[in-house]
Amino acid sequence: MNQAAQPRVPVVDGYEQWYIDESPRNRMVLSLLSGIDEEISWSLFRLGHLSFQHGHRFFLKPLFGLTDALMEWPMWWVNENGGLPRQDSLLLGAGSLTEVWAISPEVEKKRKHALESLLILRNAALESANAAYLSGNRRLIPLLTGLKTLPNTPLNAEFIAYLAEIFYAVAGNLTLPSSKKDKPTIPLKEITELVATTKDRSLIISLLGGLATLYQHAHNSASISPTSPALDAAIRYLPLTLDGPLLAACLDYIFAHLSTPVTAKAFLHHKELANTIKCLVALLLSEQIGQPRQHQLVASVATAPQEPSVPLYQLTTDELQTLISTSEPQRTMDWLQRMYVPAAGHDETQGNIWQNYRETFTPHLETAIPAGGLATAADFIKKIMEVFPNAQAVVDPAPPQRYIIRGIKRRLQEGAFKCRWVRGACNSPAFETVEALYEHLATHLTDDAGGCEWATCPYGQAGSVPLERLKPHVLTHLPSSEPARRDPAQQPDTITLPSAGYPHPTLNPTERPIPPPPNPVLNYTVPAASPPSTSLTALLILRILFRTSFPDSGPAPPVSDENRFG
């Protein structure tokens, strides 16, 4: 009986599935081993496309024989340099012979195969599984010796760059031997010298990153040289903070270099120690992105407007004795009439009015005030409405909530707006406002006025003064009903009170308790985002240097980072 035919996988260029077929008949591997240039070129081209575009599906281990086949051409170039002489003795100073004459087509074809094979290995090593598999290959270390044996010329620049990137990818899986006699080792000395001498940015990043990854292994850290040229290169490129990849590679290597006590203590004597610390601190400051914040230290601050320059009215001794001998509620009504006047648009808090009343009569409560004592707070507020019918008891909802009497204000001291014309002999009574005083004063300013007659003012006594000059002069004698204007940069326009209900104004304002600050706001900055990895690495380096700078006085109990470093 004929078996059903198995479906055939199409063998068409661009169909990747059969490229990674895990069988001994994989066409890619067979083409590489065929020895036919056309087949080798086709296979390397397809594998390069596959390793770059579909690297997540390209694994070396299942494809038996592929890794060794890909290493064949690069190893030929590392060992023989294409059969080319290393140096032309006839053209000393010109470098390699290939810098003067082109290489043969046969050698160029093999060199192309070596570069493409190395590129495929480099792309594959970016996957962690392939990097681990490559690190165990017996030909990897001899291949990396190309970083030592190949001259750094334009002909080898691309080849060395691929070797450096492969070294960077597999460095985390490599373990350096305890003795050089055990097995071939990585040419660390030549790698560090190459980092210090090359000007190729990508090569510097790859080699510094590979060394940092290699030294992160505890067993490999013993091979770090305190005077490594790579350290000088990392410090030299540290100020280039705008180049992120290069900065990260330099910081990673410096951190790995200082990971052992020996190298950390040796670095304290390095000539570039101070400059390194300055660069690290400058990096931390430049990468800090903060947001301004404010914190109110006090929930609310009670304020009151500046007191007018005209003093408030105070009871005379005779008036006080008369009120003390008067019984309630007449005493309350007489006191309100003497201390307050109607004033539309003005407010007085009920607490302030009640506090002024109690401060006036409480000292005489036990000695002179008749039986019955003082009025209660409720009766006192009712009498305000009787004495000032146009006033209103209002609750101000604005925080903090206040109970106010709208339509009254404190009476000013008698004589504050008194006319002193005719050398102080004017019989007009004192005025309530400065506007009323000015209107009265205008009656004295006539065309026959010979000069200023305000109190003892000598202006114009020697002769007649024109009226247009006398009127502006008279304004200098009028007192101001508003506080003097102050510099806003020096003093505020309000007075800070000890508390919201504290009476204001008072007879002795200097005896008030000390109020809180007028603007108790704490301004500070908080991070806008998490710090970048470069800042964290810089902090780790500074912490190592900080701890190393203290002498070790023997065994001591462990100290947490926040208590020791801050």
FIBA-514747 format. One record per residue (C-alpha): x, y, z; residue number from 0. Coordinates in Angstrom, 3 decimals, decimal comma, padded with zeros to 6 digits, m for minus. Layout:
# residues N
{atom {X; Y; Z}; NUM} ...
# end
This chain:
# residues 566
{atom {000,000; 000,000; 000,000}; 0} {atom {001,349; 003,393; m000,929}; 1} {atom {001,726; 005,746; 001,996}; 2} {atom {000,264; 009,224; 001,749}; 3} {atom {002,783; 011,693; 000,470}; 4} {atom {004,180; 013,993; 003,130}; 5} {atom {003,673; 017,714; 002,506}; 6} {atom {006,903; 019,310; 001,342}; 7} {atom {008,204; 022,494; 002,845}; 8} {atom {008,790; 025,068; 000,112}; 9} {atom {012,461; 025,762; m000,525}; 10} {atom {012,191; 029,342; m001,702}; 11} {atom {014,496; 032,214; m000,787}; 12} {atom {012,880; 034,435; 001,809}; 13} {atom {011,073; 031,575; 003,590}; 14} {atom {012,906; 031,434; 006,913}; 15} {atom {011,377; 028,344; 008,493}; 16} {atom {013,520; 025,793; 006,667}; 17} {atom {016,632; 027,913; 007,244}; 18} {atom {016,516; 026,897; 010,913}; 19} {atom {015,511; 023,297; 010,332}; 20} {atom {017,081; 021,259; 013,163}; 21} {atom {018,336; 018,380; 011,090}; 22} {atom {021,708; 017,194; 009,735}; 23} {atom {020,438; 018,114; 006,267}; 24} {atom {020,036; 021,816; 007,036}; 25} {atom {020,784; 023,562; 003,778}; 26} {atom {022,504; 026,497; 005,460}; 27} {atom {025,086; 024,302; 007,163}; 28} {atom {025,606; 022,127; 004,104}; 29} {atom {026,125; 025,173; 001,920}; 30} {atom {028,771; 026,548; 004,289}; 31} {atom {030,641; 023,237; 004,271}; 32} {atom {030,348; 022,690; 000,512}; 33} {atom {033,461; 024,671; m000,401}; 34} {atom {031,593; 026,304; m003,330}; 35} {atom {031,909; 030,079; m003,206}; 36} {atom {028,449; 030,723; m004,621}; 37} {atom {026,817; 028,431; m002,068}; 38} {atom {028,865; 029,908; 000,776}; 39} {atom {027,994; 033,470; m000,254}; 40} {atom {024,299; 032,603; m000,553}; 41} {atom {024,241; 030,880; 002,830}; 42} {atom {026,076; 033,716; 004,610}; 43} {atom {023,752; 036,285; 003,051}; 44} {atom {020,624; 034,438; 004,193}; 45} {atom {021,992; 033,727; 007,656}; 46} {atom {022,940; 037,392; 008,050}; 47} {atom {019,395; 038,407; 007,153}; 48} {atom {017,950; 035,785; 009,496}; 49} {atom {020,191; 036,714; 012,458}; 50} {atom {019,352; 040,403; 012,082}; 51} {atom {015,641; 040,356; 011,243}; 52} {atom {014,615; 037,235; 013,203}; 53} {atom {017,247; 036,998; 015,922}; 54} {atom {014,686; 035,837; 018,493}; 55} {atom {014,193; 032,634; 016,434}; 56} {atom {017,801; 032,034; 015,472}; 57} {atom {019,616; 029,676; 017,883}; 58} {atom {023,042; 028,179; 017,272}; 59} {atom {022,909; 025,122; 019,516}; 60} {atom {020,178; 023,142; 017,657}; 61} {atom {021,899; 023,679; 014,290}; 62} {atom {024,638; 021,094; 014,563}; 63} {atom {027,905; 022,142; 012,957}; 64} {atom {026,792; 025,727; 012,187}; 65} {atom {028,934; 027,413; 014,869}; 66} {atom {032,136; 025,651; 013,829}; 67} {atom {031,401; 026,385; 010,177}; 68} {atom {030,881; 030,086; 010,929}; 69} {atom {034,160; 030,249; 012,869}; 70} {atom {036,212; 028,696; 010,070}; 71} {atom {036,770; 031,843; 008,021}; 72} {atom {037,275; 034,276; 010,951}; 73} {atom {039,846; 031,892; 012,481}; 74} {atom {041,703; 031,782; 009,164}; 75} {atom {041,892; 035,567; 009,134}; 76} {atom {042,986; 035,785; 012,782}; 77} {atom {045,694; 033,148; 012,417}; 78} {atom {047,089; 034,135; 009,035}; 79} {atom {045,756; 037,643; 008,390}; 80} {atom {044,908; 036,376; 004,929}; 81} {atom {048,523; 035,396; 004,337}; 82} {atom {049,482; 039,085; 004,166}; 83} {atom {052,696; 040,442; 005,684}; 84} {atom {052,198; 042,279; 008,985}; 85} {atom {054,541; 045,104; 008,113}; 86} {atom {056,218; 046,224; 004,913}; 87} {atom {059,894; 046,713; 005,719}; 88} {atom {060,455; 048,558; 002,438}; 89} {atom {057,811; 051,181; 003,212}; 90} {atom {058,493; 051,733; 006,871}; 91} {atom {055,934; 054,120; 008,358}; 92} {atom {053,250; 053,340; 005,768}; 93} {atom {051,717; 050,609; 007,945}; 94} {atom {050,384; 047,406; 006,453}; 95} {atom {051,216; 046,531; 002,853}; 96} {atom {047,507; 046,532; 002,045}; 97} {atom {047,310; 050,240; 002,775}; 98} {atom {049,455; 050,852; m000,283}; 99} {atom {048,380; 048,070; m002,701}; 100} {atom {045,019; 046,298; m002,915}; 101} {atom {044,787; 042,670; m001,852}; 102} {atom {044,181; 039,944; m004,398}; 103} {atom {040,607; 039,028; m005,410}; 104} {atom {041,001; 035,538; m003,880}; 105} {atom {042,040; 036,928; m000,515}; 106} {atom {039,350; 039,592; m000,693}; 107} {atom {036,692; 036,898; m001,253}; 108} {atom {037,877; 034,930; 001,783}; 109} {atom {038,026; 038,115; 003,838}; 110} {atom {034,423; 038,852; 002,865}; 111} {atom {033,394; 035,373; 004,058}; 112} {atom {035,222; 035,992; 007,364}; 113} {atom {033,483; 039,335; 007,953}; 114} {atom {030,025; 037,976; 007,125}; 115} {atom {030,556; 034,928; 009,358}; 116} {atom {031,702; 037,133; 012,220}; 117} {atom {028,705; 039,435; 011,722}; 118} {atom {026,330; 036,466; 012,014}; 119} {atom {028,051; 035,350; 015,234}; 120} {atom {027,854; 038,907; 016,548}; 121} {atom {024,098; 039,147; 015,823}; 122} {atom {023,472; 035,714; 017,328}; 123} {atom {025,428; 036,596; 020,500}; 124} {atom {022,905; 039,311; 021,304}; 125} {atom {020,540; 036,538; 022,422}; 126} {atom {021,435; 035,308; 025,933}; 127} {atom {021,038; 031,639; 024,955}; 128} {atom {023,451; 032,005; 022,030}; 129} {atom {025,913; 033,988; 024,180}; 130} {atom {025,990; 031,196; 026,768}; 131} {atom {026,477; 028,589; 024,035}; 132} {atom {029,285; 030,547; 022,360}; 133} {atom {031,134; 031,061; 025,648}; 134} {atom {031,558; 027,285; 025,902}; 135} {atom {032,927; 026,837; 022,405}; 136} {atom {036,584; 025,827; 022,371}; 137} {atom {037,378; 028,176; 019,471}; 138} {atom {035,955; 031,334; 021,068}; 139} {atom {039,043; 032,309; 023,086}; 140} {atom {041,423; 031,747; 020,112}; 141} {atom {039,038; 033,852; 018,035}; 142} {atom {039,105; 036,692; 020,588}; 143} {atom {042,905; 036,695; 020,457}; 144} {atom {042,407; 038,578; 017,223}; 145} {atom {042,037; 041,628; 019,423}; 146} {atom {045,711; 041,024; 020,261}; 147} {atom {047,228; 039,707; 017,042}; 148} {atom {045,467; 041,744; 014,361}; 149} {atom {046,968; 045,166; 013,687}; 150} {atom {044,523; 048,006; 014,196}; 151} {atom {044,452; 049,165; 010,575}; 152} {atom {041,576; 050,243; 008,324}; 153} {atom {041,626; 046,773; 006,747}; 154} {atom {040,891; 045,160; 010,136}; 155} {atom {038,707; 047,900; 011,650}; 156} {atom {035,382; 046,181; 010,932}; 157} {atom {036,731; 042,778; 011,970}; 158} {atom {038,021; 044,114; 015,314}; 159} {atom {034,717; 045,930; 015,940}; 160} {atom {032,769; 042,657; 015,528}; 161} {atom {035,197; 040,842; 017,835}; 162} {atom {034,741; 043,560; 020,475}; 163} {atom {030,945; 043,289; 020,328}; 164} {atom {031,117; 039,485; 020,615}; 165} {atom {033,409; 039,912; 023,628}; 166} {atom {030,887; 042,320; 025,160}; 167} {atom {028,028; 039,850; 024,631}; 168} {atom {029,736; 036,739; 026,055}; 169} {atom {031,832; 038,389; 028,801}; 170} {atom {029,275; 037,626; 031,482}; 171} {atom {029,677; 033,877; 030,860}; 172} {atom {033,490; 033,791; 030,827}; 173} {atom {035,687; 032,775; 033,737}; 174} {atom {039,348; 033,668; 033,705}; 175} {atom {041,752; 030,831; 034,621}; 176} {atom {043,725; 031,005; 037,831}; 177} {atom {046,950; 030,411; 035,909}; 178} {atom {047,839; 031,224; 032,316}; 179} {atom {049,228; 027,691; 031,944}; 180} {atom {045,790; 026,118; 032,324}; 181} {atom {044,278; 027,128; 028,980}; 182} {atom {044,296; 030,013; 026,510}; 183} {atom {042,982; 033,166; 028,086}; 184} {atom {041,527; 036,462; 026,968}; 185} {atom {044,225; 039,029; 026,066}; 186} {atom {043,224; 041,515; 028,790}; 187} {atom {046,412; 043,536; 028,561}; 188} {atom {046,021; 044,122; 024,831}; 189} {atom {042,306; 044,909; 025,228}; 190} {atom {042,964; 047,573; 027,874}; 191} {atom {045,717; 049,091; 025,753}; 192} {atom {043,405; 049,129; 022,735}; 193} {atom {040,768; 050,988; 024,754}; 194} {atom {043,331; 053,578; 025,806}; 195} {atom {044,697; 054,180; 022,301}; 196} {atom {041,761; 053,853; 019,910}; 197} {atom {039,543; 056,763; 018,917}; 198} {atom {036,716; 054,574; 017,643}; 199} {atom {033,690; 055,365; 019,829}; 200} {atom {031,842; 052,081; 019,194}; 201} {atom {035,006; 050,105; 019,908}; 202} {atom {035,536; 051,940; 023,192}; 203} {atom {031,929; 051,275; 024,285}; 204} {atom {032,119; 047,567; 023,426}; 205} {atom {035,487; 046,942; 025,078}; 206} {atom {034,706; 048,932; 028,242}; 207} {atom {031,334; 047,226; 028,521}; 208} {atom {032,918; 043,809; 028,023}; 209} {atom {035,577; 044,450; 030,669}; 210} {atom {032,976; 045,745; 033,138}; 211} {atom {030,783; 042,679; 032,576}; 212} {atom {033,777; 040,354; 032,856}; 213} {atom {034,952; 041,882; 036,152}; 214} {atom {031,512; 041,632; 037,732}; 215} {atom {032,245; 037,942; 038,296}; 216} {atom {033,830; 037,573; 041,728}; 217} {atom {036,445; 035,116; 040,428}; 218} {atom {037,490; 037,474; 037,616}; 219} {atom {037,830; 040,573; 039,802}; 220} {atom {041,203; 039,316; 041,050}; 221} {atom {042,627; 039,971; 037,583}; 222} {atom {041,934; 043,718; 037,696}; 223} {atom {045,115; 045,766; 037,482}; 224} {atom {045,099; 048,913; 039,677}; 225} {atom {046,978; 050,764; 036,918}; 226} {atom {044,884; 049,538; 033,999}; 227} {atom {044,990; 051,844; 030,934}; 228} {atom {041,249; 051,213; 030,549}; 229} {atom {040,667; 053,096; 033,817}; 230} {atom {042,443; 056,164; 032,474}; 231} {atom {040,352; 055,971; 029,294}; 232} {atom {037,091; 055,704; 031,265}; 233} {atom {038,033; 058,744; 033,361}; 234} {atom {039,062; 060,663; 030,247}; 235} {atom {035,668; 060,180; 028,593}; 236} {atom {033,649; 060,697; 031,807}; 237} {atom {032,910; 064,416; 031,176}; 238} {atom {031,097; 063,539; 027,908}; 239} {atom {027,724; 063,423; 029,669}; 240} {atom {025,734; 064,087; 026,478}; 241} {atom {026,860; 060,758; 025,001}; 242} {atom {024,641; 058,352; 026,945}; 243} {atom {026,029; 054,982; 025,769}; 244} {atom {029,653; 056,089; 026,189}; 245} {atom {028,922; 057,576; 029,634}; 246} {atom {027,184; 054,388; 030,783}; 247} {atom {030,127; 052,238; 029,596}; 248} {atom {032,633; 054,449; 031,439}; 249} {atom {030,622; 054,411; 034,675}; 250} {atom {030,104; 050,648; 034,523}; 251} {atom {033,816; 050,040; 034,070}; 252} {atom {034,835; 052,416; 036,881}; 253} {atom {032,354; 050,712; 039,206}; 254} {atom {033,659; 047,252; 038,253}; 255} {atom {037,264; 048,450; 038,629}; 256} {atom {036,577; 049,693; 042,180}; 257} {atom {034,695; 046,539; 043,197}; 258} {atom {037,691; 045,084; 045,066}; 259} {atom {039,284; 046,628; 048,186}; 260} {atom {042,746; 046,574; 046,599}; 261} {atom {041,801; 048,587; 043,535}; 262} {atom {039,528; 050,904; 045,532}; 263} {atom {042,338; 051,806; 047,972}; 264} {atom {044,796; 052,232; 045,124}; 265} {atom {042,389; 054,633; 043,399}; 266} {atom {042,479; 056,947; 046,427}; 267} {atom {046,062; 057,778; 045,364}; 268} {atom {045,158; 058,221; 041,692}; 269} {atom {046,077; 061,590; 040,222}; 270} {atom {042,571; 061,979; 038,743}; 271} {atom {040,677; 061,215; 041,962}; 272} {atom {039,526; 064,792; 042,573}; 273} {atom {038,495; 065,323; 038,954}; 274} {atom {036,605; 062,024; 038,941}; 275} {atom {034,611; 063,010; 042,024}; 276} {atom {033,844; 066,411; 040,505}; 277} {atom {032,572; 064,778; 037,320}; 278} {atom {030,385; 062,338; 039,264}; 279} {atom {028,853; 065,082; 041,405}; 280} {atom {028,301; 067,292; 038,349}; 281} {atom {026,558; 064,372; 036,639}; 282} {atom {024,242; 063,870; 039,620}; 283} {atom {023,330; 067,550; 039,678}; 284} {atom {022,720; 067,724; 035,926}; 285} {atom {020,458; 064,658; 035,888}; 286} {atom {018,287; 065,801; 038,784}; 287} {atom {014,819; 066,756; 037,557}; 288} {atom {012,799; 068,287; 040,363}; 289} {atom {009,360; 069,766; 040,913}; 290} {atom {008,868; 072,734; 043,273}; 291} {atom {006,564; 071,992; 046,190}; 292} {atom {005,162; 074,101; 049,031}; 293} {atom {004,075; 073,051; 052,479}; 294} {atom {001,962; 075,338; 054,656}; 295} {atom {003,457; 075,173; 058,149}; 296} {atom {000,436; 076,889; 059,739}; 297} {atom {m003,099; 076,179; 058,588}; 298} {atom {m004,082; 079,866; 058,544}; 299} {atom {m002,562; 083,130; 059,707}; 300} {atom {m004,809; 085,812; 061,177}; 301} {atom {m004,083; 089,283; 059,832}; 302} {atom {m005,554; 092,756; 060,228}; 303} {atom {m005,083; 095,938; 058,205}; 304} {atom {m002,512; 098,475; 059,324}; 305} {atom {m003,744; 100,836; 062,000}; 306} {atom {m004,454; 104,363; 060,794}; 307} {atom {m002,042; 107,085; 061,704}; 308} {atom {m004,829; 108,822; 063,633}; 309} {atom {m005,099; 107,303; 067,150}; 310} {atom {m008,289; 105,605; 068,231}; 311} {atom {m010,529; 107,282; 070,719}; 312} {atom {m009,891; 106,430; 074,370}; 313} {atom {m012,167; 107,140; 077,343}; 314} {atom {m011,143; 109,959; 079,608}; 315} {atom {m010,940; 109,384; 083,356}; 316} {atom {m014,192; 111,240; 083,967}; 317} {atom {m016,007; 109,292; 081,255}; 318} {atom {m014,737; 105,994; 082,631}; 319} {atom {m015,852; 106,824; 086,189}; 320} {atom {m019,277; 107,860; 084,909}; 321} {atom {m019,716; 104,587; 083,014}; 322} {atom {m018,520; 102,493; 085,962}; 323} {atom {m021,195; 104,001; 088,200}; 324} {atom {m023,890; 103,403; 085,581}; 325} {atom {m025,939; 100,203; 085,738}; 326} {atom {m026,569; 097,798; 082,879}; 327} {atom {m027,815; 097,924; 080,190}; 328} {atom {m027,359; 101,708; 080,093}; 329} {atom {m023,611; 101,316; 080,640}; 330} {atom {m023,299; 099,138; 077,505}; 331} {atom {m025,269; 101,587; 075,364}; 332} {atom {m023,318; 104,640; 076,573}; 333} {atom {m019,986; 102,846; 076,073}; 334} {atom {m020,926; 101,849; 072,504}; 335} {atom {m021,944; 105,416; 071,630}; 336} {atom {m018,616; 106,781; 072,870}; 337} {atom {m016,355; 104,104; 071,334}; 338} {atom {m018,002; 103,428; 067,928}; 339} {atom {m019,598; 105,449; 065,156}; 340} {atom {m021,755; 104,416; 062,175}; 341} {atom {m019,692; 103,753; 059,045}; 342} {atom {m021,111; 102,123; 055,930}; 343} {atom {m018,788; 099,550; 054,387}; 344} {atom {m016,788; 098,911; 057,582}; 345} {atom {m016,802; 095,731; 059,651}; 346} {atom {m015,972; 094,974; 063,263}; 347} {atom {m015,863; 091,450; 064,665}; 348} {atom {m018,231; 090,734; 067,514}; 349} {atom {m015,408; 089,170; 069,472}; 350} {atom {m013,267; 092,314; 069,253}; 351} {atom {m016,106; 094,578; 070,429}; 352} {atom {m016,918; 092,249; 073,339}; 353} {atom {m013,240; 091,904; 074,254}; 354} {atom {m012,764; 095,695; 074,336}; 355} {atom {m015,775; 096,034; 076,597}; 356} {atom {m014,536; 093,397; 079,051}; 357} {atom {m010,987; 094,784; 079,118}; 358} {atom {m012,378; 098,202; 079,991}; 359} {atom {m014,628; 097,203; 082,929}; 360} {atom {m013,330; 093,856; 084,276}; 361} {atom {m010,590; 095,495; 086,444}; 362} {atom {m013,329; 097,471; 088,273}; 363} {atom {m015,795; 094,610; 088,607}; 364} {atom {m015,210; 093,897; 092,314}; 365} {atom {m014,573; 097,433; 093,554}; 366} {atom {m016,681; 100,050; 091,816}; 367} {atom {m019,240; 098,459; 089,494}; 368} {atom {m022,683; 098,248; 091,047}; 369} {atom {m024,351; 094,965; 091,813}; 370} {atom {m025,420; 093,014; 088,754}; 371} {atom {m021,990; 093,031; 087,111}; 372} {atom {m021,460; 093,277; 083,390}; 373} {atom {m023,834; 092,418; 080,588}; 374} {atom {m023,765; 088,936; 079,113}; 375} {atom {m022,404; 088,417; 075,628}; 376} {atom {m025,857; 087,755; 074,149}; 377} {atom {m027,380; 090,911; 075,723}; 378} {atom {m024,311; 092,913; 074,664}; 379} {atom {m024,741; 091,978; 070,986}; 380} {atom {m028,442; 092,878; 071,121}; 381} {atom {m027,605; 096,328; 072,453}; 382} {atom {m025,279; 096,932; 069,483}; 383} {atom {m028,279; 096,555; 067,195}; 384} {atom {m030,283; 099,001; 069,322}; 385} {atom {m027,567; 101,663; 069,443}; 386} {atom {m026,809; 101,338; 065,694}; 387} {atom {m030,078; 100,466; 063,939}; 388} {atom {m028,441; 100,420; 060,494}; 389} {atom {m025,788; 097,909; 061,555}; 390} {atom {m026,146; 094,209; 060,679}; 391} {atom {m024,936; 091,051; 062,418}; 392} {atom {m023,389; 088,959; 059,637}; 393} {atom {m021,588; 085,602; 059,498}; 394} {atom {m018,599; 085,719; 057,148}; 395} {atom {m018,263; 082,159; 055,688}; 396} {atom {m014,738; 082,704; 054,385}; 397} {atom {m012,226; 080,594; 056,299}; 398} {atom {m011,877; 081,184; 059,120}; 399} {atom {m015,554; 081,796; 059,812}; 400} {atom {m016,171; 085,146; 061,520}; 401} {atom {m019,137; 086,783; 063,265}; 402} {atom {m019,056; 090,464; 062,391}; 403} {atom {m021,076; 093,654; 062,841}; 404} {atom {m021,300; 095,436; 059,504}; 405} {atom {m021,802; 099,222; 059,416}; 406} {atom {m019,758; 100,517; 062,392}; 407} {atom {m016,122; 101,356; 063,161}; 408} {atom {m013,999; 102,612; 066,045}; 409} {atom {m014,247; 106,303; 066,792}; 410} {atom {m011,043; 108,280; 066,189}; 411} {atom {m009,448; 110,470; 068,810}; 412} {atom {m011,153; 113,839; 069,225}; 413} {atom {m009,099; 116,671; 067,772}; 414} {atom {m007,360; 114,516; 065,181}; 415} {atom {m009,135; 116,435; 062,394}; 416} {atom {m009,356; 119,816; 064,194}; 417} {atom {m008,988; 123,005; 062,218}; 418} {atom {m005,999; 125,057; 063,430}; 419} {atom {m006,477; 128,059; 061,150}; 420} {atom {m006,241; 131,628; 062,577}; 421} {atom {m003,226; 130,385; 064,540}; 422} {atom {m005,315; 127,682; 066,219}; 423} {atom {m008,176; 130,027; 067,172}; 424} {atom {m010,806; 128,545; 064,781}; 425} {atom {m013,885; 127,648; 066,831}; 426} {atom {m015,126; 124,871; 064,540}; 427} {atom {m015,483; 121,485; 066,284}; 428} {atom {m013,313; 118,506; 065,298}; 429} {atom {m014,318; 116,688; 062,129}; 430} {atom {m014,796; 112,943; 061,702}; 431} {atom {m012,896; 112,671; 058,419}; 432} {atom {m010,075; 114,472; 056,685}; 433} {atom {m012,388; 115,196; 053,757}; 434} {atom {m014,732; 117,148; 056,013}; 435} {atom {m011,785; 119,089; 057,418}; 436} {atom {m010,616; 120,024; 053,915}; 437} {atom {m014,093; 121,230; 052,940}; 438} {atom {m014,131; 123,473; 056,010}; 439} {atom {m010,595; 124,678; 055,359}; 440} {atom {m011,636; 125,802; 051,870}; 441} {atom {m013,807; 128,474; 053,496}; 442} {atom {m010,680; 130,105; 054,938}; 443} {atom {m008,823; 130,159; 051,604}; 444} {atom {m009,997; 133,419; 050,038}; 445} {atom {m008,328; 135,844; 047,670}; 446} {atom {m007,402; 138,215; 050,484}; 447} {atom {m005,518; 135,548; 052,457}; 448} {atom {m002,043; 136,926; 052,907}; 449} {atom {m000,382; 133,618; 053,761}; 450} {atom {m000,755; 130,392; 055,710}; 451} {atom {m002,393; 130,864; 059,125}; 452} {atom {m002,254; 127,189; 060,233}; 453} {atom {m000,998; 127,180; 063,826}; 454} {atom {002,575; 128,498; 063,763}; 455} {atom {003,309; 127,951; 060,046}; 456} {atom {005,473; 130,870; 058,781}; 457} {atom {004,691; 130,331; 055,082}; 458} {atom {003,702; 133,619; 053,401}; 459} {atom {004,039; 135,907; 056,417}; 460} {atom {006,500; 138,154; 054,664}; 461} {atom {004,040; 139,019; 051,914}; 462} {atom {001,014; 137,976; 050,022}; 463} {atom {000,935; 134,429; 048,569}; 464} {atom {m001,172; 133,697; 045,462}; 465} {atom {m004,162; 131,493; 046,125}; 466} {atom {m003,097; 128,909; 043,528}; 467} {atom {000,093; 128,349; 045,559}; 468} {atom {m001,578; 128,510; 048,969}; 469} {atom {m004,049; 125,686; 048,272}; 470} {atom {m001,382; 123,006; 047,554}; 471} {atom {000,564; 124,181; 050,606}; 472} {atom {m002,407; 123,759; 052,942}; 473} {atom {m002,607; 120,065; 052,039}; 474} {atom {000,700; 119,511; 053,842}; 475} {atom {m000,991; 120,284; 057,164}; 476} {atom {m003,822; 117,755; 056,780}; 477} {atom {m003,281; 114,489; 058,693}; 478} {atom {m003,653; 111,220; 056,812}; 479} {atom {m006,493; 108,860; 057,650}; 480} {atom {m004,633; 105,937; 056,062}; 481} {atom {m001,387; 104,284; 057,142}; 482} {atom {001,753; 105,506; 055,469}; 483} {atom {002,600; 103,606; 052,316}; 484} {atom {005,474; 101,215; 052,923}; 485} {atom {007,867; 099,429; 050,669}; 486} {atom {006,129; 096,111; 049,794}; 487} {atom {009,535; 094,420; 049,565}; 488} {atom {010,269; 095,315; 053,209}; 489} {atom {006,976; 095,237; 055,128}; 490} {atom {003,536; 093,781; 054,410}; 491} {atom {000,359; 095,830; 054,284}; 492} {atom {m001,232; 093,833; 057,098}; 493} {atom {m000,488; 093,055; 060,724}; 494} {atom {m000,142; 089,427; 061,794}; 495} {atom {m002,204; 088,599; 064,893}; 496} {atom {m001,455; 085,824; 067,424}; 497} {atom {m004,779; 084,122; 066,655}; 498} {atom {m007,909; 084,609; 064,624}; 499} {atom {m010,009; 085,929; 067,531}; 500} {atom {m007,399; 088,191; 069,061}; 501} {atom {m008,693; 091,783; 069,504}; 502} {atom {m007,366; 094,460; 067,204}; 503} {atom {m006,606; 097,294; 067,574}; 504} {atom {m005,585; 097,413; 071,238}; 505} {atom {m004,307; 100,162; 073,487}; 506} {atom {m000,860; 098,589; 073,895}; 507} {atom {m000,081; 096,653; 070,701}; 508} {atom {003,485; 095,974; 071,828}; 509} {atom {002,137; 093,690; 074,568}; 510} {atom {000,572; 091,268; 072,080}; 511} {atom {001,969; 087,695; 072,134}; 512} {atom {004,464; 086,940; 069,417}; 513} {atom {002,504; 085,930; 066,294}; 514} {atom {003,541; 083,178; 063,853}; 515} {atom {005,553; 084,166; 060,780}; 516} {atom {003,513; 086,142; 058,227}; 517} {atom {004,183; 083,618; 055,459}; 518} {atom {004,963; 080,234; 057,054}; 519} {atom {005,475; 078,294; 053,812}; 520} {atom {008,232; 075,727; 053,338}; 521} {atom {009,495; 075,613; 049,762}; 522} {atom {011,301; 072,464; 048,672}; 523} {atom {011,933; 070,328; 045,610}; 524} {atom {010,932; 066,721; 045,051}; 525} {atom {012,107; 064,389; 042,278}; 526} {atom {009,961; 064,511; 039,184}; 527} {atom {010,961; 060,996; 038,106}; 528} {atom {013,178; 058,113; 039,117}; 529} {atom {016,887; 058,805; 038,617}; 530} {atom {018,484; 057,336; 035,482}; 531} {atom {020,805; 054,359; 035,705}; 532} {atom {023,859; 056,558; 035,197}; 533} {atom {023,035; 058,518; 038,356}; 534} {atom {022,618; 055,318; 040,348}; 535} {atom {025,966; 053,998; 039,118}; 536} {atom {027,627; 057,313; 039,983}; 537} {atom {026,184; 057,105; 043,503}; 538} {atom {027,517; 053,575; 043,905}; 539} {atom {030,990; 054,723; 042,871}; 540} {atom {030,878; 057,605; 045,363}; 541} {atom {029,714; 055,241; 048,089}; 542} {atom {032,655; 052,898; 047,430}; 543} {atom {035,111; 055,799; 047,608}; 544} {atom {033,452; 057,135; 050,761}; 545} {atom {033,692; 053,834; 052,573}; 546} {atom {037,211; 053,146; 051,377}; 547} {atom {038,416; 056,538; 052,598}; 548} {atom {037,872; 055,489; 056,234}; 549} {atom {040,670; 053,369; 057,718}; 550} {atom {039,741; 049,859; 058,724}; 551} {atom {040,310; 049,594; 062,482}; 552} {atom {039,356; 045,956; 062,762}; 553} {atom {036,145; 043,961; 062,882}; 554} {atom {033,074; 046,029; 063,604}; 555} {atom {029,339; 045,397; 063,566}; 556} {atom {027,747; 046,028; 060,168}; 557} {atom {026,312; 049,486; 059,641}; 558} {atom {023,368; 050,066; 057,344}; 559} {atom {023,834; 052,269; 054,304}; 560} {atom {021,435; 054,989; 055,435}; 561} {atom {023,345; 055,406; 058,728}; 562} {atom {026,807; 055,261; 057,256}; 563} {atom {026,489; 056,928; 053,898}; 564} {atom {023,261; 058,890; 054,086}; 565} 
# end
